[in-house]
Amino acid sequence: MVNILLSTYNGEKYIFELLNSLLKQKDIDFIITIRDDASTDRTVEIIESFKDERIRLIKSDINMGACKSFLRLLEIAEDANYYAYCDQDDIWYQDKLKYSVKALKKYDKEPTLFISGCDVFSNRKNYNFKRNLDFGNKLKIETTLSYRCPSACLMVFNKALKDKIKTKNLDVRMHDFWTLLVAFAVEARIITSDESLIKYRIHDANTVGLEKNYLKKIDRLIKSATRNKNERQRQAICLYENYSDILSKDNKRKIEKILNYKDSFKNRLNLMFDKNYSDGVYIKLVFALSVLFGVF
């Protein structure tokens, strides 16, 4: 059994198409747990038009934002063997869950996270392509602490990992970052595949990660770092405080490098020039500047 976790907010434009794709999942038992985050459009009405017993809708008058809403879903979700995050604007291929569960099944006794690839699409010209995510070479705790994380909609994980994910009193960027960081903290098995299992929709609300103009991307990343001052350091602190009793010595050292970077100029330089925390010219530049100016 898979529990699909979906947080919705003013998603009337795409939610019907998404739910249609979810309900067509082949050869797998699943339920869909939806927490509506106080939508003011027709989202709830559209969800309720689906007369399917596999859909569990939880309506809320409190807007928590995507991260807290998904963490709340983790708290209240019915027990299942596997859990899958879902965004309200994508389209799932019929074998997404079947493929993911097959990859996870042999590791049910240990915390395990599966991450797949995706096809990117939009009505915009030149935004219909398979995204090469190259997870196997780039996923590590340092880059996750600093900037890189696959979208939550690509993640499926077993109950053993779900039970390790703390959800209360957190200061974290998003639920996908937190899930991946917890996976590293508890030394979970992480399985990656470039197989495209969903169609990832691009629109104005989610274009930062796929912006092709590097100057615009640098500008957006700098503004994000400045606006969310010390967001990444706060997330590292949160991870350290919640999992310090089980962190390996090596992971403690890697997290402490971020925790302590503002203590001295030497610490800033050590972090700035540690290539394990960044890659790519534009990422290195933004990373170095945000560390130098103490907003990382």
Secondary structure, DSSP 8 states (H G I E B T S, - for coil): -EEEEEEESS-TTTHHHHHHHHTT--S--EEEEEEEE--SSSHHHHHHT---TTEEEEEESS---HHHHHHHHHHH----SEEEEE-TT-EE-TTHHHHHHHHHGGGTTS-EEEEEEEEEE-SSTT-EEEE---HHHH--HHHHHHT----GGGEEEEHHHHTT---SS---S-HHHHHHHHHHHTT-EEEEEEEEEEEEE--GGG-GGG---HHHHHHHHHHHHHHTTTHHHHHHHHHHHHHTTT--HHHHHHHHHHHTGGG-HHHHHHHHT-GGG--SHHHHHHHHHHHHTT--
